[in-house]
């Protein structure tokens, strides 16, 4: 009897086991459906804010006036504007490593874009999310595209050329090599590669001599040429303020400087001219990037698209006096006759190879000081 009872109890247990096994087997035969080719990625979640890092001072004032604050009101979202600089933002993006970064958008110089993209810290940008990308000059945007992915939306372009005192210089400079003109001896100012304008000038001079920064022999020629300026240079400025002071006092007659800053000095009444060197101005670009893992990605896309519009860029240009990247920007009459813009002009720009330059800046700065007598 005991054996009979046990066998009766086992039957339903065995049946349940067999049925479960059959169900699992049937399920196991079904493979997960593969996503269809070309299927759109899921839309980012909607939020009510966006955090954007911008440069301080006049830059922040100009970008606010260009429509950033009005955008917040029109779209009923909280646009948190945080002033700062590349080094700080890049460090924080590295610390977050794509996991809930403090910023959704920041403005980066080309070297920071390159480093952040190489470290996988940036969200690739697509025209589907940022339609105004299609309006930006191709020759500029290609500098921020790698392996078919675009990592920045170029915004404003500061072009390094030659500022000169129009009342003190008889023959305006036309080329980087004109700094060696005997007329300018004792009144030339140049910056060290540790300062952005100095590194850009170094790249421009190397290009003017027919070389490239990636070739050590070409760099050696640049230093040999710089050594010829020893005794001709009056100062070695390391900030915009220092350059402005040298020009105002008349200590420096010729100095490598950015076009927009020279136009601002002209507007203030200083007798200063600007030359886009025939052998190519060197670009210093401000560019919008979106952080990988941006917590407010949907709003970041919309804001970068807004900032890339011709209306916003025109307004920013009116205040900053720089050339912009949207092909439809209509410059004011005063700036139109001064600033060099357009696809043909932008194709001639010299872009620094930061992948080569950044690791060598310290060494180049030491050699620069030696070539020019330690800046004395």
C-alpha positions as CSV (number, residue, x, y, z in Angstrom):
1,X,0.0,0.0,0.0
2,X,2.8,2.3,0.9
3,X,4.4,1.7,-2.5
4,X,1.2,2.3,-4.3
5,X,0.7,5.7,-2.6
6,X,4.2,6.7,-3.6
7,X,3.7,5.9,-7.2
8,X,0.4,7.9,-7.3
9,X,2.2,10.9,-5.9
10,X,5.0,10.7,-8.4
11,X,2.8,10.7,-11.5
12,X,1.6,14.4,-11.3
13,X,5.1,15.5,-10.4
14,X,6.6,13.7,-13.4
15,X,3.9,15.2,-15.7
16,X,4.6,18.7,-14.6
17,X,8.3,18.2,-15.1
18,X,7.8,16.9,-18.6
19,X,5.4,19.7,-19.6
20,X,7.8,22.3,-18.3
21,X,10.6,20.7,-20.2
22,X,8.6,20.8,-23.4
23,X,7.7,24.5,-23.0
24,X,11.4,25.4,-22.4
25,X,12.4,23.4,-25.4
26,X,9.9,25.1,-27.5
27,X,11.0,28.5,-26.3
28,X,14.6,27.6,-26.9
29,X,13.9,27.0,-30.5
30,X,12.9,30.6,-31.0
31,X,15.8,32.9,-31.5
32,X,15.6,36.6,-30.5
33,X,14.5,38.8,-33.4
34,X,17.5,40.8,-34.8
35,X,17.0,44.5,-35.2
36,X,16.2,45.5,-38.7
37,X,19.0,47.1,-40.7
38,X,18.9,50.9,-40.6
39,X,16.4,50.9,-37.7
40,X,16.5,54.2,-35.8
41,X,18.0,54.3,-32.4
42,X,15.6,54.8,-29.5
43,X,14.7,58.4,-28.9
44,X,16.5,59.9,-25.9
45,X,14.3,60.5,-22.8
46,X,12.6,63.9,-22.5
47,X,13.9,66.1,-19.6
48,X,13.3,69.7,-18.6
49,X,16.8,71.0,-18.5
50,X,20.2,71.1,-20.2
51,X,23.6,72.1,-18.9
52,X,26.1,73.9,-21.1
53,X,29.7,75.0,-20.5
54,X,30.8,78.2,-22.1
55,X,33.9,80.5,-21.9
56,X,33.6,83.3,-19.4
57,X,33.9,87.1,-19.9
58,X,32.9,88.6,-23.2
59,X,32.4,85.2,-24.7
60,X,29.7,84.4,-22.2
61,X,28.1,87.8,-22.7
62,X,28.0,87.4,-26.4
63,X,26.6,83.9,-26.4
64,X,23.9,84.9,-23.9
65,X,23.0,87.9,-26.1
66,X,23.0,85.7,-29.2
67,X,19.9,83.9,-27.9
68,X,20.8,81.4,-25.3
69,X,18.6,83.0,-22.6
70,X,15.7,83.6,-25.0
71,X,16.0,79.9,-26.1
72,X,15.3,78.8,-22.5
73,X,12.2,81.0,-22.3
74,X,10.8,80.0,-25.7
75,X,11.3,76.3,-25.0
76,X,10.3,76.4,-21.3
77,X,13.3,74.5,-20.1
78,X,16.1,75.3,-17.7
79,X,19.3,76.1,-19.5
80,X,22.1,76.0,-17.0
81,X,25.0,78.1,-18.2
82,X,28.3,77.3,-16.5
83,X,31.4,79.4,-17.4
84,X,34.7,77.6,-17.5
85,X,37.5,76.4,-19.8
86,X,38.7,73.3,-21.7
87,X,41.0,71.8,-19.1
88,X,38.4,71.8,-16.4
89,X,35.7,70.4,-18.7
90,X,37.9,67.7,-20.2
91,X,39.0,66.6,-16.7
92,X,35.4,66.2,-15.6
93,X,34.4,64.4,-18.7
94,X,37.3,62.0,-18.1
95,X,36.2,61.5,-14.5
96,X,32.6,60.6,-15.5
97,X,33.7,58.4,-18.4
98,X,30.3,58.6,-20.1
99,X,28.4,58.0,-16.9
100,X,26.1,60.9,-16.1
101,X,28.5,63.7,-16.9
102,X,28.1,67.1,-15.2
103,X,27.7,68.8,-18.6
104,X,25.5,68.0,-21.6
105,X,27.3,70.4,-23.9
106,X,30.6,72.3,-23.8
107,X,32.5,74.5,-26.1
108,X,35.9,73.0,-27.0
109,X,39.0,74.1,-29.0
110,X,40.2,71.6,-31.7
111,X,42.8,70.0,-29.5
112,X,40.3,69.3,-26.8
113,X,37.9,67.8,-29.3
114,X,40.6,65.5,-30.6
115,X,41.6,64.3,-27.1
116,X,38.0,63.9,-25.9
117,X,36.9,62.0,-29.1
118,X,40.0,59.7,-28.8
119,X,39.1,58.9,-25.2
120,X,35.5,58.0,-26.2
121,X,34.0,60.9,-24.2
122,X,31.9,62.5,-26.9
123,X,28.5,61.7,-28.4
124,X,28.7,61.5,-32.2
125,X,26.5,64.1,-33.9
126,X,24.1,63.4,-36.7
127,X,22.1,65.6,-39.0
128,X,19.0,63.7,-38.2
129,X,19.2,65.1,-34.7
130,X,20.9,68.4,-35.6
131,X,19.7,69.5,-39.0
132,X,21.8,72.6,-39.1
133,X,25.0,70.5,-39.3
134,X,24.3,70.4,-43.0
135,X,24.6,74.2,-43.1
136,X,28.2,74.3,-41.7
137,X,31.1,74.7,-44.0
138,X,32.3,71.2,-45.1
139,X,36.0,72.1,-45.1
140,X,35.7,73.0,-41.4
141,X,33.4,70.1,-40.3
142,X,35.7,67.5,-41.9
143,X,38.3,68.4,-39.3
144,X,36.0,67.0,-36.6
145,X,35.0,63.8,-38.5
146,X,36.8,60.5,-38.0
147,X,35.9,57.0,-39.2
148,X,32.6,58.5,-40.6
149,X,31.5,60.0,-37.3
150,X,31.3,63.7,-36.5
151,X,32.2,64.8,-33.0
152,X,31.8,68.6,-33.0
153,X,29.7,71.3,-34.5
154,X,32.1,74.1,-35.4
155,X,30.9,77.5,-34.3
156,X,33.2,80.5,-34.4
157,X,36.6,80.8,-36.2
158,X,39.4,83.0,-34.8
159,X,42.1,83.3,-37.5
160,X,45.6,84.1,-36.4
161,X,47.3,86.6,-38.6
162,X,49.5,89.6,-38.3
163,X,48.4,92.7,-36.3
164,X,50.4,95.9,-37.0
165,X,50.4,99.5,-36.1
166,X,49.2,101.4,-39.2
167,X,50.8,104.6,-38.0
168,X,54.2,103.1,-37.4
169,X,54.6,100.5,-40.2
170,X,55.4,101.9,-43.7
171,X,55.0,98.5,-45.5
172,X,52.3,96.3,-44.0
173,X,53.2,92.6,-43.6
174,X,51.8,90.1,-46.1
175,X,53.4,86.8,-45.0
176,X,54.6,85.2,-41.8
177,X,58.1,85.6,-43.2
178,X,57.7,89.4,-43.2
179,X,58.4,89.4,-39.5
180,X,62.0,89.2,-40.5
181,X,61.7,92.5,-42.4
182,X,64.6,94.8,-41.2
183,X,62.1,97.7,-40.9
184,X,60.4,95.9,-38.0
185,X,63.6,95.1,-36.1
186,X,63.3,95.8,-32.4
187,X,59.5,96.0,-32.7
188,X,58.4,92.5,-33.3
189,X,56.5,90.5,-30.6
190,X,56.0,86.8,-30.7
191,X,54.6,84.3,-28.2
192,X,55.9,81.0,-26.9
193,X,54.3,77.7,-27.9
194,X,53.0,77.4,-24.4
195,X,50.4,80.1,-25.3
196,X,47.8,79.3,-27.9
197,X,48.8,82.2,-30.2
198,X,52.4,81.1,-29.9
199,X,51.7,77.5,-30.9
200,X,49.5,78.7,-33.8
201,X,52.3,81.1,-35.0
202,X,54.8,78.2,-34.8
203,X,52.5,76.1,-37.0
204,X,52.0,79.0,-39.4
205,X,55.8,79.6,-39.7
206,X,56.5,75.9,-40.2
207,X,53.9,75.9,-43.0
208,X,55.3,79.1,-44.6
209,X,58.7,77.4,-44.7
210,X,57.2,74.5,-46.6
211,X,57.1,72.0,-43.7
212,X,54.8,70.1,-41.3
213,X,54.9,69.8,-37.6
214,X,55.0,66.0,-37.8
215,X,58.4,66.1,-39.5
216,X,61.3,66.7,-37.1
217,X,63.5,68.0,-39.9
218,X,60.9,70.6,-40.7
219,X,60.6,71.6,-37.0
220,X,64.4,72.0,-36.9
221,X,64.2,74.5,-39.8
222,X,61.5,76.5,-38.0
223,X,63.7,76.8,-34.9
224,X,66.7,77.8,-37.1
225,X,64.5,80.6,-38.7
226,X,63.3,81.7,-35.2
227,X,66.9,82.1,-34.1
228,X,67.3,84.7,-36.7
229,X,64.8,86.9,-34.9
230,X,67.0,87.0,-31.8
231,X,67.6,90.7,-31.2
232,X,64.7,91.8,-33.3
233,X,61.9,90.7,-30.9
234,X,61.0,93.3,-28.3
235,X,58.7,91.1,-26.2
236,X,57.2,87.7,-25.7
237,X,53.6,88.1,-24.7
238,X,51.6,85.3,-23.1
239,X,48.1,86.7,-23.0
240,X,45.7,88.9,-25.0
241,X,46.1,91.7,-22.4
242,X,49.9,91.7,-22.9
243,X,49.6,91.8,-26.7
244,X,47.1,94.7,-26.4
245,X,49.4,96.7,-24.1
246,X,52.3,96.2,-26.5
247,X,50.3,97.5,-29.4
248,X,48.8,100.4,-27.5
249,X,52.2,101.6,-26.3
250,X,53.8,101.2,-29.7
251,X,56.4,98.9,-28.3
252,X,55.3,96.2,-30.7
253,X,54.6,97.3,-34.3
254,X,53.9,93.8,-35.6
255,X,52.6,90.7,-33.6
256,X,50.7,87.5,-34.4
257,X,47.2,87.9,-33.1
258,X,43.6,86.9,-33.9
259,X,41.4,88.8,-36.4
260,X,38.4,89.3,-34.1
261,X,40.5,90.8,-31.3
262,X,42.3,93.2,-33.8
263,X,38.9,94.3,-35.2
264,X,37.8,95.0,-31.6
265,X,41.0,97.2,-31.1
266,X,40.2,99.0,-34.3
267,X,36.7,99.7,-33.0
268,X,38.1,101.1,-29.8
269,X,40.1,103.7,-31.9
270,X,43.6,102.1,-31.9
271,X,45.5,102.6,-35.2
272,X,46.0,98.9,-35.9
273,X,45.6,96.9,-39.1
274,X,45.3,93.1,-39.7
275,X,46.7,90.9,-42.4
276,X,45.6,87.4,-43.3
277,X,49.0,85.9,-44.3
278,X,49.3,84.9,-47.9
279,X,50.8,81.6,-46.7
280,X,47.8,80.9,-44.6
281,X,46.2,82.1,-41.4
282,X,46.1,79.6,-38.5
283,X,42.7,78.7,-37.1
284,X,41.6,78.7,-33.5
285,X,38.0,77.4,-33.5
286,X,35.3,77.2,-30.8
287,X,33.2,74.1,-31.3
288,X,30.1,72.6,-29.6
289,X,30.4,69.0,-28.4
290,X,27.9,66.8,-26.6
291,X,29.2,64.6,-23.7
292,X,28.8,60.9,-24.0
293,X,26.1,59.8,-21.6
294,X,24.6,63.3,-21.5
295,X,21.7,63.1,-19.1
296,X,19.7,65.6,-21.1
297,X,20.6,64.3,-24.6
298,X,17.3,65.3,-26.3
299,X,17.7,68.9,-25.2
300,X,21.4,68.9,-26.0
301,X,20.6,67.9,-29.6
302,X,18.0,70.7,-29.9
303,X,20.3,73.3,-28.3
304,X,23.3,72.5,-30.5
305,X,21.0,72.8,-33.5
306,X,19.8,76.2,-32.3
307,X,23.4,77.4,-31.7
308,X,24.4,76.2,-35.2
309,X,21.7,78.3,-36.9
310,X,22.6,81.3,-39.0
311,X,20.6,83.7,-36.8
312,X,22.4,82.8,-33.6
313,X,25.8,82.8,-35.3
314,X,25.2,86.2,-36.9
315,X,24.3,87.6,-33.6
316,X,27.4,86.2,-31.9
317,X,29.6,87.5,-34.8
318,X,28.1,91.0,-34.3
319,X,29.5,90.9,-30.8
320,X,32.7,88.9,-31.1
321,X,33.7,90.2,-34.6
322,X,34.8,86.7,-35.6
323,X,33.9,84.7,-38.7
324,X,31.4,81.9,-38.3
325,X,30.7,78.4,-39.7
326,X,27.1,78.5,-40.9
327,X,27.2,79.2,-44.7
328,X,24.0,81.4,-44.5
329,X,25.3,84.0,-42.0
330,X,24.9,87.5,-43.2
331,X,27.6,89.7,-41.7
332,X,27.0,93.3,-40.8
333,X,28.4,95.9,-43.2
334,X,31.3,96.9,-41.0
335,X,32.6,93.3,-40.5
336,X,31.8,92.2,-44.1
337,X,34.6,94.3,-45.5
338,X,37.2,92.9,-43.0
339,X,36.6,89.3,-42.0
340,X,37.8,86.6,-44.4
341,X,35.1,83.9,-44.6
342,X,33.7,81.4,-47.0
343,X,34.5,77.9,-48.2
344,X,37.4,79.1,-50.4
345,X,39.0,81.0,-47.6
346,X,38.4,78.3,-45.0
347,X,40.0,75.7,-47.3
348,X,43.3,77.7,-47.0
349,X,43.3,77.7,-43.2
350,X,46.1,76.0,-41.4
351,X,45.0,73.5,-38.7
352,X,47.4,72.4,-36.1
353,X,48.1,68.7,-35.9
354,X,47.4,68.5,-32.2
355,X,48.0,64.7,-32.1
356,X,51.6,65.5,-33.0
357,X,51.9,68.9,-31.3
358,X,50.4,68.4,-27.8
359,X,53.0,65.9,-26.6
360,X,55.9,68.1,-27.9
361,X,54.8,71.5,-26.6
362,X,57.0,71.4,-23.5
363,X,60.1,70.4,-25.6
364,X,59.3,73.0,-28.3
365,X,58.9,75.7,-25.6
366,X,62.4,74.9,-24.2
367,X,63.9,75.1,-27.7
368,X,62.0,78.3,-28.5
369,X,63.5,80.0,-25.4
370,X,67.0,78.8,-26.4
371,X,66.6,80.0,-30.0
372,X,65.6,83.4,-28.8
373,X,68.0,83.8,-25.9
374,X,65.6,82.6,-23.2
375,X,63.2,85.4,-24.1
376,X,65.7,88.1,-23.2
